[in-house]
Amino acid sequence: MDRPRLRKVDRTVLRRGDEVLVVLRDPLGIAEPAAFPEEAGQVLDMLDGQRTAAQIRQSLLLRERMDLSLEDIKALLAELGEAGYLDDDQFRGMWDAARRKFMASEIRPPRFAGVLYAEEQDQLRAAMHAVLPEPAARWRRGSDVIGVLCPYQPLEGRAAALVEATVRGLPPADEIDLIVLLGTDHHPGLLPFAITDKRYATPLGALPVHAALVAALERRLPWIRREELRHREGMSLELGALVLAHIYGAACPPVLPVLCGQTALLAGEDEANTDAFLATMEHVLEGKRVLWWISAELSHAGPAFGRPPLAPEDLRSLRERDLACLESLAAGRPEQLVARCMENDETLGRPSGAAALSTLARLLPVGYRAELAEYLTLRSPGPDEGWSGLVGMRFCRPALADEDD
């Protein structure tokens, strides 16, 4: 392209000794992560589809007093294009190849095995038993638990203890007709939700999918699978599926995987699609014994997430904002929850899982009860400071429903 445009990708700064690098990561998972010298960041800022390589060089000279040769700029653009980071035919070809491969498969293969958890089955099974021992002991016949909220962190340290404290008192598999797996979607999709009829595979086995329900939703909402490729990078759902595969094994009930994007929080046409989805879900799930499994987190702040460093008072504000969101969720006030999540603080940003949490609050039965297992702030691994707000919570049937039973 004569006037190159950088795609919407995640950009972080990595300091390695005296070296400073700009690291690009593709939220679509089409391009592999790539690192460039710090100086490249100023070129990246100008890849808006309006400037030629020569104009970029001239702008750097005038604004930044940075003298990069035209050959160096063209070499950087060629490297970006080859990697798939430019909005051009190279990327579109890579995207189409990935889409074709994904759509041709009956399963959604694990993307993060060997990265976030062990890939070898025996090793993974042992690790899961260390965190969640005796899966069957976590079932309780006649349980009033209808939903579980867990983070999608690797199961180690404090995050593992939080999940262990949360995954308790679940209904056994034969008392569940369907598990609705709601996940946080970091894909920059245009639509508020995306479902798939592909089985989420894990090294412990693949979860069965309720194909008839997927088909029923698609008949009523023709757009619901239009961005199905978003599931290819569905890390939150993959880690949720891993816990379910461990807890229920081969007896796992059918699953409906749903990715919730940030447009589920917006007004206008997005709001109409969101309302249509919620109404349709209420209709197709009527009479079914549903377990809601939500993979979501709250605040993500700090340089590790592309935001400013946190002062001690900022960390306190992060906890206060997260706990206020949890208060709205526990009280069954989805509008208040959305309003609190949409307060976009420049330092804290918005809670990562706001879309999944607000969707859950609207779909749970009126009067549901919430049990907080634990809330904690966890520092991100790696050289850049980052903090995540993590929560474990169980949701129970309304008290009146218990009395009627």
JOFENRA-V412117 format. One record per backbone hydrogen bond with DSSP energy under -0.5 kcal/mol. CO is the residue of the C=O (numbers start at 1). NH is the residue of the N-H. Records with the same first field share a line. If there is no record, write none. Layout:
CO->NH + NH
//
This chain:
4->49
5->87
7->9
10->25
12->14 + 23
13->15
14->16 + 21
15->17
16->19
19->16
20->38
21->14 + 23
22->24 + 36
23->12
24->34
25->10 + 27
26->29
31->26
34->24
36->22
37->40
38->41
39->42 + 43
40->44
41->45
43->46
44->47
46->48
47->6
52->56
53->57
54->58
55->59
56->60
57->61
58->62
59->63 + 64
60->64 + 65 + 66
65->67
66->68
69->73
70->74
71->75
72->76
73->77
74->78
75->79
76->80
77->81
78->82
79->83
80->84 + 85 + 86
81->84
85->7
86->88
88->92
89->93
90->94
91->95
92->96
93->97
94->98
95->99
96->100
97->101
98->102
99->103
100->104
101->105
102->105
106->199
107->109
108->201
112->115 + 116 + 117
117->114
120->124
121->125
122->126
123->127
124->128
125->129
126->130
127->131
128->132
134->137
135->138
136->139
138->170
140->143
144->397
146->292
147->395
148->150 + 294
149->393
150->296
154->156
156->159 + 160
157->161
158->162
159->163
160->164
161->165
162->166
163->166 + 167
166->168
170->140
172->175
173->176
178->180 + 291
179->181 + 256
180->182 + 293
181->258
182->295
183->260
184->186
187->189
192->261
194->259
199->108 + 201
200->207
202->205
205->202
208->255
209->211
210->214
211->215
212->216
213->217
214->218
215->219
216->220
217->221
221->224
223->226
224->195
225->228
227->230
228->231
229->232
230->233
231->234
233->235
234->238
235->239
236->240
237->241
238->242
239->243
240->244
241->245
242->246
243->247
244->248 + 249
245->249
248->251
249->252
254->179
255->210 + 257
256->181
257->196
258->183
259->194 + 261
260->185
261->264
262->265
263->266
267->270
268->272
269->273
270->274
271->275
272->276
273->277
274->278
275->279
276->280
277->281
278->282
279->283
280->284
281->285
283->286
285->288
288->290
289->177 + 178
290->292
291->180 + 293
292->148 + 294
293->182 + 295
294->150 + 296
295->184
297->353
298->352
299->389
301->387
302->305 + 307
303->306
311->314 + 315
312->316
313->317
314->318
315->319
316->320
317->321
318->322
319->323
320->324
321->325
322->326
323->327
324->328
325->329
326->330
327->331
328->333
329->332
332->334
333->337
334->338
335->339
336->340
337->341
338->342
340->343
342->344
343->345
345->349
347->302
348->300
349->345
351->354
353->357
354->358
355->359
356->360
357->361
358->362
359->363
360->363 + 364
365->368
367->399
369->396
370->372
371->373 + 394
374->392
376->390
378->388
385->304
386->380
387->301
388->378 + 390
389->298
390->376
392->373 + 374
393->149
394->371
395->146 + 147
396->369
398->402
399->403
400->404
401->405
//
